[in-house]
């Protein structure tokens, strides 16, 4: 190469010497650069540095609105990890939103990390090959050292960790305290379903022609899972091959039906028409229902006085037990699972992001972290917001949501769980709508679930 460059240079010099007398003002052709220019081109080719590689972007999908914490979390990650900047995409955590996420995953759209919010959906995604086994990445014991209760405190699929919980979610009852005090009602300690029913009856009212229901009994698309608080996360199952819908704990749904028929719980027709079967905070904050099931993340709506104006204080109670007074300690679960797309091309960076979200990043999210080292008092202060006593019975909240005797709701049996969960939703809807009677309801639950298990084996 160097010899060729020198030859070109000498040839150029000779040519210029021969032409000096007759054409000294002639410039090299624009189409054919001079020898000196060619030298520069050759040198440039040898010395030009390799351009830096583009940072590998991570794409994260989650159900929490970005402005409620994820955007700030991602901004902090990006400032610490410019080599792997993250982008947060929000999807709505309902049937439509989860279908949108599944479609995007199956189509090959870039999604590196995403949230799954129920063990049933996680099982379905794992068996469909969408999820990476995170246990293979956890060589340093991150889960056992950082998650409350370690690996034994949350749902897995066939013993494998396909999602790591980011939050601990106690579930309780949210109550309009002003309505309680106006009727001089005291919530009993360790109350039963009959006591819950009686309080709902007393709170049911009509003001200025407007109906006020004592309660709504739907939460997360299902009738309130009182059986789960007694039996734990495997309440649907006697064994891997047999369901448990003939257990007496499930007869609580008969009580719920009676409450709807009486008009002290919001009837399912209205629940369904207004899409209040998942969460009913809008009706609660509008003063249309006096009690509703809740988890801590829903309190952001109580704090949002612009979109949900109200002037009452919210107080709290644990979930009731069945009338036989059985212990019901299963009122909390490690949930909101961060999963890794099995097709991600950025798996190492995705694993680091998952760990960051669960630990240092958790302070940005208005939920109680599953991180064992989280400052619970600081998190409660963030959840309840400024001047919380104007909107909340703070001591009641701490008493209900920070109990030391909670046991975790853990799903260990997953045979046909997605199908059985759907059957439970469908048959409960039919029962509460009056399409089927009580006997048919429990019979259908057992028989249809047995068929689902048989098909899955």
C-alpha positions in Angstrom: 0.0 0.0 0.0 2.8 2.5 0.9 4.7 1.7 -2.3 1.6 2.4 -4.3 1.0 5.7 -2.6 4.7 6.8 -3.2 4.4 5.8 -6.9 1.3 7.8 -7.3 2.9 10.8 -5.6 6.0 10.7 -7.9 3.9 10.3 -11.0 1.9 13.3 -10.0 5.1 15.4 -9.4 6.5 14.5 -12.9 3.3 15.4 -14.6 3.1 18.7 -12.9 6.8 19.5 -13.9 6.1 18.8 -17.6 3.1 21.0 -17.7 4.4 24.1 -15.9 5.4 26.0 -19.0 2.2 25.7 -20.9 -0.6 25.2 -18.5 0.5 26.4 -15.1 -3.0 27.7 -14.2 -4.8 24.4 -14.9 -6.4 22.8 -11.8 -6.9 19.0 -11.4 -10.2 17.7 -12.8 -13.1 17.6 -10.4 -13.8 14.0 -11.5 -10.2 12.9 -11.0 -8.6 14.0 -7.7 -5.0 15.0 -7.6 -2.3 12.7 -6.3 -2.1 14.6 -3.1 -5.9 14.1 -2.6 -5.5 10.4 -3.3 -2.8 10.2 -0.7 -5.1 11.8 1.8 -7.9 9.4 0.9 -5.6 6.4 1.4 -4.4 7.7 4.7 -7.9 8.4 5.9 -8.9 4.8 5.1 -6.1 3.5 7.2 -6.5 5.8 10.2 -10.3 6.4 10.4 -11.6 5.1 13.9 -14.4 2.6 14.1 -17.7 4.3 15.1 -18.9 3.5 18.6 -21.6 0.8 18.8 -25.1 2.0 19.4 -26.4 1.4 23.0 -28.7 -1.6 23.2 -32.1 -0.3 24.1 -34.3 -2.2 26.6 -38.1 -2.1 26.1 -40.2 -2.6 29.2 -44.0 -3.1 29.3 -46.0 -2.6 32.5 -49.5 -1.8 33.7 -48.8 1.2 35.9 -49.1 4.6 34.3 -45.7 6.0 33.6 -46.3 9.2 35.6 -47.1 7.1 38.7 -43.5 6.0 39.1 -42.2 3.9 36.2 -41.0 7.0 34.2 -38.9 8.3 37.2 -37.5 4.8 37.7 -36.5 4.5 34.1 -34.9 7.9 34.1 -32.8 6.9 37.1 -31.8 3.6 35.4 -30.9 5.5 32.2 -28.7 8.0 34.1 -26.8 5.0 35.7 -26.8 2.8 32.6 -26.3 4.8 29.4 -25.0 1.6 27.7 -28.5 0.0 28.0 -31.1 2.8 28.0 -34.7 1.6 28.8 -38.0 2.7 27.4 -41.2 2.1 29.3 -44.5 1.3 27.5 -47.7 1.2 29.4 -50.4 -1.4 28.7 -53.7 -1.7 30.6 -53.9 -4.7 32.9 -57.2 -6.1 31.7 -58.2 -8.8 29.2 -57.7 -6.5 26.3 -54.4 -5.2 27.5 -53.0 -8.6 28.2 -54.1 -9.8 24.8 -52.3 -6.8 23.2 -49.1 -7.8 25.1 -49.3 -11.5 24.1 -49.9 -10.5 20.5 -46.8 -8.2 20.5 -44.7 -11.0 22.1 -45.8 -13.6 19.6 -45.3 -11.2 16.6 -41.6 -10.6 17.6 -42.0 -7.0 18.6 -39.1 -5.9 20.8 -40.1 -6.4 24.4 -37.3 -7.3 26.8 -39.0 -7.2 30.2 -42.7 -7.1 31.0 -45.1 -7.5 33.9 -47.5 -10.3 34.5 -50.1 -9.7 37.2 -51.6 -13.1 37.9 -50.2 -16.6 38.4 -52.7 -18.0 36.0 -51.5 -15.7 33.2 -47.9 -16.4 34.1 -48.5 -20.1 33.9 -50.1 -19.7 30.5 -47.2 -17.6 29.2 -44.6 -19.9 30.5 -46.1 -23.0 28.9 -46.4 -21.1 25.6 -42.7 -20.5 25.7 -42.9 -16.7 26.1 -40.9 -16.5 29.4 -37.3 -17.0 30.2 -36.4 -19.1 33.3 -34.9 -16.5 35.6 -33.5 -19.1 37.9 -30.8 -19.7 35.4 -29.7 -16.0 35.9 -29.8 -16.0 39.6 -26.4 -17.3 40.3 -25.7 -15.0 43.2 -28.8 -15.9 45.2 -30.5 -12.5 44.5 -34.1 -13.8 45.1 -33.5 -15.4 48.4 -31.4 -12.4 49.6 -33.8 -9.7 48.4 -37.4 -10.9 48.2 -39.5 -11.1 51.3 -39.7 -14.8 52.1 -37.3 -15.8 49.3 -38.2 -18.3 46.6 -40.8 -19.9 48.8 -43.0 -16.7 49.0 -44.4 -16.5 45.5 -45.9 -18.5 42.6 -43.7 -20.5 40.3 -44.6 -22.7 37.3 -43.5 -26.3 37.5 -41.0 -25.2 40.2 -39.3 -22.7 37.9 -39.0 -19.0 38.5 -40.5 -17.3 35.4 -41.3 -14.0 37.2 -40.0 -12.3 40.2 -42.5 -10.3 42.4 -41.9 -6.6 42.7 -44.5 -5.8 45.3 -46.2 -7.2 48.4 -49.9 -6.7 48.1 -52.0 -7.1 51.3 -55.7 -7.1 50.4 -58.3 -5.6 52.7 -61.6 -3.6 52.8 -61.7 0.1 52.1 -64.5 1.9 53.9 -66.1 5.3 53.8 -65.4 6.4 57.4 -67.8 9.3 57.3 -70.7 6.9 56.5 -69.6 4.6 59.4 -69.5 7.4 61.9 -72.9 8.9 60.7 -74.5 5.6 61.6 -72.4 4.9 64.7 -71.0 1.6 63.3 -67.9 -0.1 64.7 -66.2 -2.7 62.6 -65.8 -5.9 64.8 -62.3 -7.4 65.4 -61.7 -10.5 63.2 -65.1 -10.1 61.7 -67.1 -12.8 60.0 -69.1 -12.8 56.7 -72.3 -12.4 58.6 -70.9 -9.4 60.4 -69.6 -8.0 57.1 -73.1 -8.5 55.7 -74.8 -6.8 58.6 -72.5 -3.7 58.3 -73.2 -3.6 54.6 -76.9 -3.7 55.4 -76.6 -0.8 57.8 -74.5 1.2 55.3 -77.0 0.8 52.5 -78.9 4.0 52.0 -80.6 6.3 49.6 -79.7 10.0 49.6 -81.5 12.5 47.4 -82.9 9.7 45.3 -79.4 8.2 44.9 -78.8 4.6 45.9 -75.8 3.9 48.1 -74.8 0.2 48.2 -73.2 -1.2 51.4 -70.5 -2.8 49.4 -69.2 -4.3 46.2 -67.9 -7.9 46.5 -66.0 -8.1 43.2 -62.2 -7.7 43.0 -59.7 -8.5 40.2 -62.5 -10.0 38.0 -63.7 -12.5 40.6 -66.0 -12.6 43.7 -63.9 -11.7 46.7 -61.7 -14.7 47.4 -62.6 -15.4 51.0 -61.8 -19.1 50.5 -58.2 -18.2 49.5 -57.7 -16.3 52.8 -58.4 -19.5 54.7 -57.1 -22.2 52.3 -54.2 -20.3 50.7 -53.1 -19.9 47.1 -54.2 -23.4 46.1 -57.8 -22.9 47.2 -59.1 -24.2 43.8 -57.4 -27.6 44.3 -57.6 -30.7 46.5 -54.7 -32.1 44.5 -53.1 -31.6 41.1 -55.9 -33.8 39.6 -58.9 -32.7 41.7 -60.6 -29.3 42.3 -62.0 -28.1 45.6 -65.2 -26.2 44.8 -67.2 -28.5 47.0 -65.3 -27.1 50.1 -67.6 -25.2 52.5 -65.4 -22.1 52.2 -66.7 -21.6 48.6 -70.3 -21.4 49.9 -69.5 -17.8 50.8 -70.6 -17.1 47.2 -74.1 -18.1 48.2 -73.9 -15.3 50.8 -72.6 -12.8 48.2 -75.5 -13.7 45.9 -78.0 -13.1 48.7 -76.4 -9.7 49.4 -76.8 -8.8 45.7 -80.4 -9.9 45.6 -81.2 -7.9 48.7 -79.5 -4.8 47.3 -76.9 -4.3 50.0 -74.2 -5.3 47.6 -74.0 -3.8 44.1 -75.9 -6.3 41.8 -73.8 -8.0 39.2 -75.8 -6.5 36.3 -74.6 -3.1 37.4 -71.1 -4.3 38.2 -70.8 -5.8 34.7 -72.4 -2.9 32.8 -70.1 -0.4 34.5 -67.0 -2.6 34.3 -66.6 -2.5 38.1 -65.8 -6.2 38.3 -62.1 -5.6 38.2 -61.8 -2.6 40.5 -64.5 -0.3 41.7 -62.7 2.7 43.2 -64.6 5.1 40.9 -67.9 4.1 42.4 -66.5 4.1 45.9 -65.0 7.6 45.6 -68.2 8.9 44.1 -70.0 7.8 47.3 -72.0 5.1 45.5 -70.7 2.2 47.6 -69.6 2.3 51.2 -67.1 -0.6 51.3 -64.9 -2.3 48.6 -62.0 -4.7 48.4 -58.7 -3.0 47.7 -54.9 -3.2 47.6 -52.5 -0.4 48.4 -51.8 0.7 44.8 -55.5 1.8 44.5 -54.9 4.6 47.1 -53.4 6.7 44.3 -57.0 7.3 43.2 -58.0 8.4 46.7 -55.2 10.9 46.5 -56.3 12.1 43.0 -58.9 14.7 44.1 -58.8 16.3 40.6 -60.2 13.3 38.9 -62.0 11.7 41.9 -63.2 14.6 44.0 -64.5 13.6 47.4 -64.5 15.0 50.9 -64.7 11.9 53.1 -62.0 10.1 55.0 -61.2 6.5 54.0 -60.6 3.8 56.7 -59.7 0.2 56.5 -60.5 -3.3 57.8 -59.1 -6.8 57.1 -61.1 -9.3 55.0 -63.8 -11.1 56.9 -63.7 -14.9 57.6 -66.4 -17.4 57.2 -69.1 -17.7 59.9 -67.3 -20.6 61.6 -64.5 -18.2 62.5 -61.7 -20.1 60.8 -58.3 -18.3 60.9 -57.8 -16.4 57.6 -54.2 -15.2 57.6 -53.6 -15.5 53.8 -54.3 -11.8 53.1 -51.2 -10.8 51.3 -49.3 -11.9 48.3 -46.0 -11.2 46.5 -47.2 -10.1 43.1 -46.6 -7.9 40.0 -44.1 -10.3 38.5 -41.3 -9.0 36.3 -40.7 -11.4 33.5 -38.1 -11.7 30.7 -39.1 -12.3 27.1 -37.5 -15.6 26.0 -36.8 -14.0 22.7 -35.0 -10.9 24.1 -31.6 -10.2 22.5 -30.6 -8.2 25.6 -31.0 -10.8 28.4 -28.0 -9.9 30.6 -29.0 -6.2 30.6 -32.6 -7.2 31.1 -31.6 -9.2 34.2 -29.8 -6.2 35.6 -32.8 -4.0 35.0 -35.1 -6.5 36.8 -32.8 -6.4 39.8 -32.7 -2.6 39.8 -36.5 -2.3 39.6 -37.0 -4.7 42.6 -34.4 -3.0 44.8 -33.3 0.7 44.4 -35.9 1.5 41.8 -38.8 0.4 44.0 -38.9 3.7 45.8 -40.4 5.3 42.8 -43.5 3.0 42.7 -46.5 3.7 44.9 -46.8 0.1 46.2 -45.3 -1.8 49.1 -42.1 -3.4 47.6 -41.4 -7.1 47.8 -37.8 -6.0 48.5 -36.8 -7.2 51.9 -34.7 -4.1 52.7 -37.4 -1.5 51.8 -38.2 1.2 54.2 -41.8 0.4 54.9 -42.6 3.7 56.8 -41.1 5.7 53.9 -43.2 3.7 51.4 -46.4 4.2 53.4 -45.7 7.9 53.5 -45.3 7.9 49.7 -48.5 5.8 49.2 -50.6 8.0 51.4 -49.2 11.3 50.1 -48.9 14.7 51.7 -51.3 15.6 54.6 -52.6 12.0 54.6 -54.9 12.5 57.6 -57.1 14.7 55.3 -58.0 11.6 53.3 -57.0 8.5 55.3 -57.4 7.0 58.7 -53.6 6.5 58.8 -53.4 4.3 61.9 -56.1 2.0 60.6 -54.2 1.7 57.3 -51.0 0.7 59.1 -52.9 -1.8 61.4 -54.5 -3.5 58.4 -51.7 -3.4 55.9 -48.5 -3.8 58.0 -49.6 -6.9 60.0 -46.8 -9.3 61.1 -49.1 -12.3 61.0 -49.8 -12.2 57.3 -49.2 -15.4 55.4 -48.4 -15.2 51.7 -50.9 -16.4 49.1 -48.7 -18.8 47.1 -49.9 -20.8 44.0 -48.1 -24.1 43.8 -50.6 -26.1 41.8 -51.0 -24.9 38.2 -52.6 -27.8 36.3 -55.1 -26.0 33.9 -55.1 -23.0 36.3 -55.8 -20.5 33.5 -58.7 -22.5 32.3 -60.1 -23.1 35.8 -59.8 -19.4 36.7 -61.8 -18.6 33.6 -64.4 -21.2 34.4 -64.7 -19.8 37.9 -65.3 -16.3 36.5 -67.8 -17.5 33.9 -69.9 -19.7 36.2 -69.9 -17.0 39.0 -71.2 -14.5 36.5 -74.0 -16.8 35.4 -74.9 -17.5 39.0 -75.0 -13.9 40.1 -77.0 -13.0 37.0 -79.5 -15.6 37.9 -78.9 -17.7 34.7 -78.2 -20.8 36.8 -79.2 -21.8 40.3 -77.0 -22.5 43.3 -76.9 -26.3 42.8 -76.0 -26.0 39.1 -73.4 -23.3 39.9 -71.3 -25.6 42.2 -71.9 -28.6 40.0 -70.7 -26.8 36.9 -67.6 -25.5 38.7 -66.6 -29.0 39.7 -67.4 -30.8 36.4 -66.0 -28.2 34.0 -62.8 -27.9 36.0 -62.4 -31.7 36.1 -62.6 -31.7 32.3 -60.0 -28.9 32.1 -57.6 -30.9 34.3 -58.2 -34.1 32.3 -57.4 -32.3 29.0 -54.3 -30.8 30.5 -52.8 -34.1 31.7 
